[in-house]
Each structure stands twice: as C-alpha cells, then as structure tokens.
Amino acid sequence: MVKGFWEKIQKPIFALAPMADVTDAAFRQIIAKYGKPDVMWTEFVSCDGLCSMGKDKLLKDLWYTEAERPIVAQFFGSKPENFYRCAKLAIELGFDGIDINMGCPDRSINNQMAGADLINNPELAKMIIRETKRGAGNLPVSIKTRVGYNKENLDEWLKNLLEEKPAAITIHARTKKELSLVPARWELVARAKEIAKGTGTLILGNGDVKYLRDAQNKISQTGADGAMLGRAVFGDPWLFSGFNREKALQKFTNSETSIFIDKKSTLTLSQRLKVMLEHAELFDELFAGIKNFALMRKHFGSYVGGFPGAKELRVKLMEAENSKQVGKIVRPLL
Ligand SMILES: Cc1cc2nc3c(=O)[nH]c(=O)nc-3n(C[C@H](O)[C@H](O)[C@H](O)COP(=O)(O)O)c2cc1C
C-alpha cells in the first residue's frame, strides 16, 4: 500500500473537507494562512471533463500553492480509464495524493454513475480504485464516501473498498438518501474503524463537526484516525488554528479546557472583516473573469454575523460585484 504523506502526519488528523465552489484556491490560501489543517482537498473535479477538450477550463479547480500542502486532488467519474489518466495528471501537477469521490448525492453526478452511485456498483468502484492506483505511482489514493445509498450498508461496502487497499477512507456518516438532513451517525465511524482494523487503511470521520474540540471528542469516542471538517469553516478560516496539539491533548483529559475555544468568537469584528476583504481580493486576483464573483456571497453571509448592523452590512455586500466594491463598503469599518 502506498501511504505517502499519510504516513507522516501526526494523528489525530484534522482535515479540511472538499466543498465545491467554497474551498477553492482562494479560500484554501486564506485557510492555510490563518488556520492550517493537517491536510486539504481540492474541490471535486470531473475525470471525464479533464479527459476532454474542456480540460483547460477545469484546471482552475486544481490550482493550489505550496502553503496548502499536503494537498489532495479529488476526482469524480465512473470511467476507470479516465481515473487512470487523471491520476497521471495529478502526478504531473505535483499533488500529494488523489481522492476518489464516492459520496456525492447530486442527481447530475449520480446519473453519470459517479459519486455516491458507486455504492450501488461495488465492482466498478473497485475497478476505479485499481486504475487510479495504477496511474498514481507513488501517490497515495484515498476515498471519500457515505455509509450507504438508500440504506446503511457500511459493513459490506467498506469491506469491498478495503479489498483494494486504499491509504485512507473518509466516512461521511450518512447515507446518500439522508443528504445532510439528519445528524451524522458517528457510531458508524467507530464501526468503520473496527472493520478496517489491521488493514493499514486510515479512517477519517466526517459530518456535523462544529469545532476542533468537537472533532477531538468524536475521534476519542470512535477511535478514528482523524476527522474532516466542512461547513464549520464557512466564515471561519481560523477554525483549525489557536491550538497547540500537544497541550490540547493533555488538557483534553481534564476537560475544563479553554484551549479549544471557537476562535471566531474571540476575534474582533475588524479582524474578521479585514480577512474577508483579503479573501475577496484574492478571489479577484485568481478568478476575475474566470469564476463568478457571486460565489463570494456565500462567504460574506458567513463572515458577517452576530453584531449590531450585521444584516445591513450583509445586504450591502450581496450587491458587490468585485473586491474593490467590497473594500469601499468595509474599509470605513476597519
Ligand atoms: C457546498 C458544499 C460543497 C461540497 N462539495 C463536495 C465536493 O466537491 N466533494 C466532496 O467529496 N464532498 C463535498 N461536499 C461534502 C463535504 O465534503 C462534507 O462531506 C459534508 O459537508 C459533511 O461535512 P460537514 O458536516 O463537516 O460539513 C460538499 C458540501 C458542501 C456543503
């Protein structure tokens, strides 16, 4: 089994989840600067697209900087031969690892037999892993998936995946059908860890983690090798920071810890707005004319909240069409 960078990161592992149109190269750079996780994923990118004439347009989703390492490229698709080619591309682009999306519940993806639909096609899923590994050379290959499609069938599904010896598997502890509508069932992460015992494959749990202490609690309760955090990072690039792991682990046992505080709440409004502006400027620098600035609105809604006048400020920011306009709105408040 090729373990690559996974072997070098200290456990427990705190990972940033891939989120399409959220954790793009701009936001990841901001996160790397203000609160770097142990490992980051790119947004998912279509293998078929990368193997087509439209390749160049998609490459922006694979941009990254050295500050983000270790960084894993995530691909989705259903054609093993395209995974082979994309694995070669990931080597060429200098990624640290490759992740296969087997969890996306989106109908347009599932209709291509990709994402969570692979749970219904275990043989195809294995073939995809084999071809990815064949193309990946010395890069480790991991999988991100759910605990079932319409019904939970973790045991069978996970055993199937483990036959191909991936370096790591992230378990989003809900079925495809459940989307994100019910609480994640972390007891299934514990079960996954049991099933994977002795295989050498790392198990990361995912779903509903709110902040680092919460991640740490869930890891302790389940025995997982790490946790992946997604939506908690909205408006909070400090999520993974402010936290000395050695001390944190010791303090964790006395439970009366203040070290895991939600950093966001301890930052001044001015600090938050400054970083929001920096994020918007970086987005323009990287993506002006390439990605729609409206994608920043999701971020504005998350950065700006919990203080008098927040709503009015959000309304103004929603109308901004570029970072210059954001600067005009925000600078008087800094
Ligand atoms: C806006 C958005 C985009 C997402 N895009 C991806 C993606 O590209 N690849 C992927 O594997 N999961 C994707 N996910 C799922 C997340 O990685 C994660 O599994 C899910 O949000 C549950 O974790 P959380 O409760 O910590 O947010 C996305 C989720 C959101 C909210």
The ligand as an SDF file (V2000), in Angstrom:
LIG
                    3D

 31 33  0  0  0  0  0  0  0  0999 V2000
  -21.1880   23.4810   -0.6280 C   0  0  0  0  0  0  0  0  0  0  0  0
  -20.6850   22.0840   -0.4700 C   0  0  0  0  0  0  0  0  0  0  0  0
  -19.9180   21.5160   -1.4660 C   0  0  0  0  0  0  0  0  0  0  0  0
  -19.4260   20.2120   -1.3340 C   0  0  0  0  0  0  0  0  0  0  0  0
  -18.5960   19.7060   -2.3090 N   0  0  0  0  0  0  0  0  0  0  0  0
  -18.0080   18.4860   -2.1170 C   0  0  0  0  0  0  0  0  0  0  0  0
  -17.0320   18.0010   -3.0200 C   0  0  0  0  0  0  0  0  0  0  0  0
  -16.6510   18.6620   -4.0060 O   0  0  0  0  0  0  0  0  0  0  0  0
  -16.5050   16.7710   -2.7790 N   0  0  0  0  0  0  0  0  0  0  0  0
  -16.8760   16.0120   -1.6960 C   0  0  0  0  0  0  0  0  0  0  0  0
  -16.3680   14.9020   -1.5150 O   0  0  0  0  0  0  0  0  0  0  0  0
  -17.7800   16.4670   -0.8110 N   0  0  0  0  0  0  0  0  0  0  0  0
  -18.3320   17.6830   -0.9800 C   0  0  0  0  0  0  0  0  0  0  0  0
  -19.2000   18.1700   -0.0330 N   0  0  0  0  0  0  0  0  0  0  0  0
  -19.4630   17.3900    1.1850 C   0  0  0  0  0  0  0  0  0  0  0  0
  -18.4930   17.8000    2.3080 C   0  0  0  0  0  0  0  0  0  0  0  0
  -17.1500   17.4980    1.9510 O   0  0  0  0  0  0  0  0  0  0  0  0
  -18.8120   17.0880    3.6390 C   0  0  0  0  0  0  0  0  0  0  0  0
  -18.7680   15.7070    3.4180 O   0  0  0  0  0  0  0  0  0  0  0  0
  -20.1960   17.4580    4.1700 C   0  0  0  0  0  0  0  0  0  0  0  0
  -20.3910   18.8660    4.1090 O   0  0  0  0  0  0  0  0  0  0  0  0
  -20.4030   16.9820    5.6110 C   0  0  0  0  0  0  0  0  0  0  0  0
  -19.4050   17.5290    6.4430 O   0  0  0  0  0  0  0  0  0  0  0  0
  -19.7040   18.8030    7.4120 P   0  0  0  0  0  0  0  0  0  0  0  0
  -20.9130   18.4340    8.2350 O   0  0  0  0  0  0  0  0  0  0  0  0
  -18.4590   18.9640    8.2320 O   0  0  0  0  0  0  0  0  0  0  0  0
  -19.9790   19.9620    6.5250 O   0  0  0  0  0  0  0  0  0  0  0  0
  -19.7320   19.4570   -0.1680 C   0  0  0  0  0  0  0  0  0  0  0  0
  -20.5170   20.0270    0.8280 C   0  0  0  0  0  0  0  0  0  0  0  0
  -20.9700   21.3270    0.7050 C   0  0  0  0  0  0  0  0  0  0  0  0
  -21.7870   21.9180    1.8220 C   0  0  0  0  0  0  0  0  0  0  0  0
  1  2  1  0
  2  3  1  0
  2 30  2  0
  3  4  2  0
  4  5  1  0
  4 28  1  0
  5  6  2  0
  6  7  1  0
  6 13  1  0
  7  8  2  0
  7  9  1  0
  9 10  1  0
 10 11  2  0
 10 12  1  0
 12 13  2  0
 13 14  1  0
 14 15  1  0
 14 28  1  0
 15 16  1  0
 16 17  1  0
 16 18  1  0
 18 19  1  0
 18 20  1  0
 20 21  1  0
 20 22  1  0
 22 23  1  0
 23 24  1  0
 24 25  2  0
 24 26  1  0
 24 27  1  0
 28 29  2  0
 29 30  1  0
 30 31  1  0
M  END
$$$$
